[in-house]
Amino acid sequence: MMRPDHSISCWHRSWQLLLFSLLLLAPKLCGGVNMQQFLQSLDMMRNGCVPKFKVPLDILDRIREGDFDMEPTQDLLCYTKCVAQLAGTLTKKGDFSVNKAMAQMPIILPPELQEPAQKALTYCRDEQKAYKDSCAKVYYTSKCMADYDRAHFKFP
């Protein structure tokens, strides 16, 4: 008897988490989410990505608030990519898409964070061009956005 592939199992759990998140948010999709729902979705995305990477929770708590003042490990870089994947902001090739991120903002952000996030992403849209690694592209774009407007920045 063959064992199921662990990577397929993890992928399946990630999609279950994303679908659960969408179902939780579905009643508010037309009018956007409120801050409490947004913070809950951050926790769900974090819980979907944490088991895949060796990143201490104190580091994740720092980046949640926009503190990227550290030398990132490859696990931290790829944790940010995992979050971007759950948020629906990656291309089919696994690269960060500014256009997809802009399109997701009205769905996943509360109204009070949408305009600041759009301004930050517009400012940081070319940040990823300096990196070849897709994990680094997401991490450094996120870092740029946090540096641009830490007061409005939140990350799972």
N, C-alpha and C positions, 0 to 999 in steps of 0.2 A: 504494500500500500504506500502511495506517495504522500509525503508531507506537503501541506499547502505552502506556497511560497510566502515567506514572511513579509516581503516588500509589497506583495499584492494585498495581504491582510492589513498592513499599515495604511496603504493607499485607500483601501475600502473604508477603514475607520475614519480617515481624514474626510472623505466624501460624506460619510454619515454625519460627521460633526458639522460640516458645511450645510448639509440639507437640514439638519436640526436647527442650526442658526437661522437659516432662511425661514423655516416654519415658525420659529419663535418671533421673528420680525415681520412676518407676512401681514398681520393686521395693520401695521403701520407703514408699509412700503409706499403707499400712495402719498402719504403725508410726511414721510421721513420718520426717523426714529428719534426718540427722546434721549437725553443724556444717560439715564439709567439703563436703557436698553443697549445703548452703545457700549457702555462700560461692561455690561454683561457679555456682549459679543467679543470684547477684547479678551475677557477671561476664557471664553470658549475657544477662541483661536489660539491663545497661549497654551491651553490644555491639549489642543490638537497637535501642537508642534514641539512642546517641551520634551516628550518622551523620545523624540528622534535625535536630539542633540544634547551634548554635555555642556550646558550653560547654567551656571549657578543662578538661583532665583534672585540673589541680590543684584546681579548684573542685569537681569531682565527687569527688575523693579527700577533700576537706574534708567534704562532706555525707555521704559514706559513713560517716564517724565521728561524725556528729551536729553538725558545726560549720556552722551556718546563719547565722553572724554576718557577713552581707554584704548588700549591696543587690542583690536578684536581678534578672536580666534576664528578659525575656519568654521567651527560649529556655530559661533555667534553670527557670522556672515550668513550662513545657510539657514539659521533659524529665521532671520529676517526674510529670506526668500520663501521659506515655508509659509510664513504669515501672508506674504504677498500672493502666494498661490491660493490660500484659503480665501483671500479677499477678492480673488478673480482679477488680479492686475498683471498677470503674466501672459506672454504670448505662447503660442503652441510650442515654440522652441525653448520656452522656459526663461525668457528674458523679460525684464520689467517693461511695462508699456505705460507711458504717460497718458495716452489716450484712454486706455482701459481704466486707469486709476481715476481720471477725470469723470468718466462715465459712471463709476461706482460710487462716487462721493455722495450724490443725492440719495442713494440707497442705503449706504452704511454709516453715514455721518449725520448727527443731529444738525438742524438748521444753523445753529450758532457756530458750528465748526466748518461748515462748507466753504464759505468765502475765504476765511483765513487759510484753509487747506489748499484751495485752488490757487491763491496767491503764492503760497510757499512752493507748491509743485511747479507752477509756472517759472518761478525764480530758479528752481533746482532742476529743471527738465534736462539740462545738458550735463549734469554732474556725472551721470553714469557713463558718459562717453570716454572717460579717463580709465575705465576698467574693462578688462576682458572677461573676468570671472562673473558669471551671472549672479552669484551670491553677493559679491562685492558691489555690483551695480545697485542692488536693492538696499544694502546696508548704507552705502555712502549717499544715496539719494535720500534715504530716511534721515541720516545724520544732517545733511544739508537743510532739510525741512525743519528739523528740530532747532538747528542753529539760526535759521531765518525767523522762526516765531515759536519760541519755547513755550510761551504762555498758552498757546492753543494746541500744542502738539501732544498726542497720545499714541502709544504703540503697544500692541499686545505683548 
